[in-house]
């Protein structure tokens, strides 16, 4: 990630021929463009990047503790070695302060949020981020539908839900700051991550294929001068014949050999320009072509329809307990004021209790299998009715 934020340092204005802009917009419109975005695009007052400010904050907080939770910081790669004497406490402190940084610096984050808001308005169907912070989710907010997934070294990957223009996928490649165990913050975490990807343990196969088979790739703010980025790019080697790969990156002279490797092996086309300048121009081109997403207030409904797909699939497959659990989760998520919907939640609780009681009685041989099948049929009917009620409430 280097000594300076070279992506947004002084550089020529981004320039792309009109014909190539038209091609890019066409790929966007056809949901064939994949955006990889790194910490280099996020500005922060007084620092080269938000990431530099965050790393300094974490080191300062560690130094203030009686038992510092950081043993060493590797400046070039932006990785940490945590205090190994109490791993759990060190990680807890690290992540607690990590999240505090974003709570304590809301004013300083305004420019970074503005950059991400522009990306949220551009109709990307899939965004892969190497920044574990959740500022991009704030950029989508309540205005636009979106869904997320993230690398988690301790859990199997979730079922893949592809991104669409009206419901993009945001994938956190280095973990997400809301899940401590998912974070890739040390070299050991990185090696575990690389191994898990190679062994297909931590990424759904359909997602991996998507990363490999898009037709247009955009790399913004990525630490391509770091040694490990070549390994990541290699893992997602492009299968499409001559895909278009556009990368905004200024390489200092000492990293020119790295740049040549990317150009020769992966056919990356580098532009020695500002990432922010490119984002501004792409946003304007999309606006001129009427491609920017509009705030319709339907984000909650769109998210519900996407989340409901899992419930309907489980119900159709006859997975009764799983269907019930997912419906309970959907209800809590989309009806955030239980007191306002007391009648609905009362019916849901009663129906769940009746089924689970029957299940327990069947397991201890108090009722026969035939009688339990009757209860399963009742539950299926109840779930269909309750789901219809939930959808009507969400659509209000």
C-alpha positions, 0 to 999 in steps of 0.5 A: 500500500506504499508510503503515499496514496499515489492514486490521488496524488498530483497526476494528469487528468483522466482521459478516455476516448468517447468510443471507449466510454460508450463501451464501458457504459454498455458493459455497465448497463449489461451487468458485465462490469466488476469494480475492485475498489481499495483504500487508496480512493478514500481521502482523509484531512491531513493524511494521504488516505483514510487508511493512513489515518486509521493505522496511525490512530490504532498505533496511538491507542495501542501505545496508550494501553498498559499492555499494548495490543499491537506488537508491530506495524508493517508500513508497506503492507499495512498489516499488523502483528498483534500482541500474542500473549493474549490473542483474544484480548488483543483482537478485541481491543484492536477491533474495538478501537477500529470501530471507534475511529469511524464513530469519532471522526464523522466530520473528517469522513465527509469527503470519503463518504461523498466519493462512495456516494457517487459509486453507489449511484453508478449502476455497478452490479458487483463491487469487491472492496478491500476496505473492511469498513462499512462506509460504502453501506452508508453510501447506499443507505436507505436510498438504494437496494444492495446486499453484502457478503464477506470473507469469513475464515471461521465460517462456510460461505453463504449461498451466493446471491448475484448482484444486479444493477438495482440490487448490487452485491458488495463483497468484502474481500478482506473481511468486514469490521462488524465481524472480528473473526473475519478480518485480514489484519496480519500476514498470518491472516493473509496466508490463511486467506490465500490458502482457504481461497485455493482450497475453495473453503471460504468463497462460493464457487459461483462468486469465484466464477463471477470474479473470473468471468466478467467482461470489464474490470475496473481497479481503483485505489488498489495496493497493486505495488504490494507483493500479495496483490499479484497473488490475489489477481492470479487467483482470479485469473481472467477466463474471458478472452481479452477482457478489458481491465482498466486500472487507475494507478500511479507507480513510483519509480521503484515499483515500475517492474511490478507495473510491467508484470501486471501489463505483461501477465494480466493485460492491465491497462494503467492510467496515470491519473487520479481515481477520483477524477475517473469516478467524477467523469464516470458519474457524469457520463452515467448522468448524461446517459440517464444511467444513474440510479434514482432514489425511489424510496423502494430500497426496503422492498427491493431488499425484502424481495431479494432476502425472501428468495431464500425463505421461498426456496427453503419452503419449497424444498420442505425445510420446515425449521429452516423456513420458520427461522428465516421468516422470524429473521425477516420479520425482525429485520423488516418490522423494526417496531415490534410493538407496532405490529404486535398482532403479527408477531403474536401470530408468528410466535403462536404458530412457531410454538405449535410446530416446535412443540409438535417436533419435540413430541415427535422426537420423544415418541409422544406422537406418531410420524403420521401426526407429525406430518399433519403438523408439518402441513399445517406449518407450511400453510401457516408460513405461506399465510404469514409471509403474505402478511409480512410482505403486505406490511413491508409494502405499506 
